[in-house]
């Protein structure tokens, strides 16, 4: 006679694995934000940039993919320097003066 499967234990193991993967993903995203220098942005700026990236067109997404691939290869130190410079807000398009709260002064 076969031993019956413990579905509850299997489900709990899968749930635990899913939680661990989600935690790992969140940690890696945080590390990515720091590695690219995006942690210098205000939370509102970072959220806005990510929202625009999600809705961006295919051509821009492909350019971002290539830039990201170069970043991870480490083959382009200019990519990292550019990311840090952009994160500081010095060369972003349409950036106006910034208040201490992180809001731009452009009207």
C-alpha positions in Angstrom: 0.0 0.0 0.0 1.3 3.5 -0.9 1.8 6.2 1.6 -0.7 9.0 1.1 0.7 12.4 0.0 0.7 15.2 2.4 -0.8 18.0 0.3 -0.8 20.5 3.1 3.0 20.0 3.7 3.7 20.3 0.0 1.5 23.4 -0.3 3.3 25.0 2.7 6.7 24.2 1.2 5.7 25.8 -2.1 4.4 28.9 -0.2 7.6 29.2 1.7 9.6 28.9 -1.5 7.5 31.6 -3.2 8.0 33.9 -0.2 11.8 33.3 -0.3 11.9 34.1 -4.0 9.9 37.2 -3.6 12.2 38.4 -0.8 15.3 37.6 -2.9 13.8 39.6 -5.8 13.0 42.6 -3.7 16.6 42.5 -2.3 18.1 42.3 -5.7 15.9 45.2 -6.9 17.2 47.3 -4.0 20.8 46.4 -4.8 20.2 47.4 -8.4 18.8 50.8 -7.4 21.9 51.4 -5.3 24.4 50.0 -7.8 23.0 52.3 -10.6 23.1 55.4 -8.4 19.3 55.7 -8.5 19.2 55.8 -4.8 20.2 59.5 -5.1 16.8 60.2 -6.6 13.8 61.0 -4.5 11.2 58.2 -4.2 8.8 60.2 -6.3 11.3 60.7 -9.1 12.3 57.0 -9.0 8.7 55.9 -9.1 7.9 58.3 -12.0 10.9 57.0 -14.0 9.8 53.4 -13.5 6.2 54.2 -14.5 7.4 55.8 -17.7 9.8 52.9 -18.4 6.9 50.4 -18.1 4.8 52.4 -20.6 7.7 53.3 -22.9 7.9 52.4 -26.6 9.7 49.4 -27.9 12.6 51.4 -29.4 13.4 53.1 -26.1 13.1 49.8 -24.2 15.6 48.2 -26.6 18.0 51.0 -26.0 17.6 50.6 -22.3 18.1 46.9 -22.6 21.4 47.4 -24.4 22.5 49.9 -21.8 21.6 47.6 -19.0 23.4 44.7 -20.6 26.5 46.8 -20.9 26.1 47.8 -17.2 26.0 44.2 -16.1 28.9 43.2 -18.3 30.9 46.0 -16.8 32.3 46.6 -20.2 31.4 50.3 -20.2 32.5 52.4 -17.2 30.9 55.3 -19.0 27.5 53.7 -18.5 28.0 53.6 -14.7 29.3 57.1 -14.6 26.4 58.3 -16.8 23.9 56.5 -14.5 25.4 58.2 -11.4 25.5 61.6 -13.1 21.8 61.2 -14.2 20.9 60.0 -10.8 22.2 63.2 -9.4 19.8 65.1 -11.6 22.5 67.2 -13.3 21.7 66.0 -16.9 18.2 64.8 -16.9 15.8 66.2 -19.5 13.3 68.7 -18.3 14.7 68.9 -14.8 14.0 72.1 -13.0 15.2 73.4 -9.6 14.5 71.0 -6.9 13.1 71.8 -3.5 14.3 70.0 -0.3 11.2 67.8 -0.5 12.3 66.5 -3.9 9.7 68.3 -6.0 10.8 70.1 -9.1 10.3 73.8 -9.4 9.1 73.7 -13.0 5.6 74.9 -13.4 
